[in-house]
Amino acid sequence: MKVIALKCNNCHTIIFSRARHDMRGCSCWSASPDNPGIAIDGGFEYCKVSHGSKSKYSVISNYDIGEISKEALYHDWNMQNDNYGLIMENEDTTRWYNCPHCDAGYPDQECICKENEE
C-alpha cells in the first residue's frame, strides 16, 4: 500500500497518518510555534501538515508501507497499538575518506592509493 508520508529533515523520522483523525508527529514535534518538528493528519481522506517555523521536511507522495490494509491501519490507530505511522530512519554512519591524490572516496577506510603510502 502507498501513502502520503512526510520526512522530517531534523530527526529523520518518516510519518504518515493511519486514519482520519490520526495526527502523527515526528520525534522532535511539539506544539510550540518555533519547534523543528512536523505532524500529519487525515489518513486517506485529507492531508493536513502542521509544522513549526524552524521545520524542514520532504513530502513523499507514494511511500510504500508494504502489504497492509486500510482496515488494519485504522485498527492500529483505534486500539492505540501504534505499530504503524512512525518510521525511525537509521542515519547513515558510514565515514567517507576522500583522497586528495586520486579523488576517490572510500567507505570506512582511508585511501589506499600509492600516493598516500608516503
Beta strands, then each sheet from edge to edge (+ up, - down):
strand 1: 2-8
strand 2: 13-15
strand 3: 24-25
strand 4: 38-41
strand 5: 48-51
strand 6: 57-64
strand 7: 86-88
strand 8: 96-98
strand 9: 105-107
sheet 1: 6+ 1- 2+ 7-
sheet 2: 3+ 4- 5+
sheet 3: 8+ 9-
end
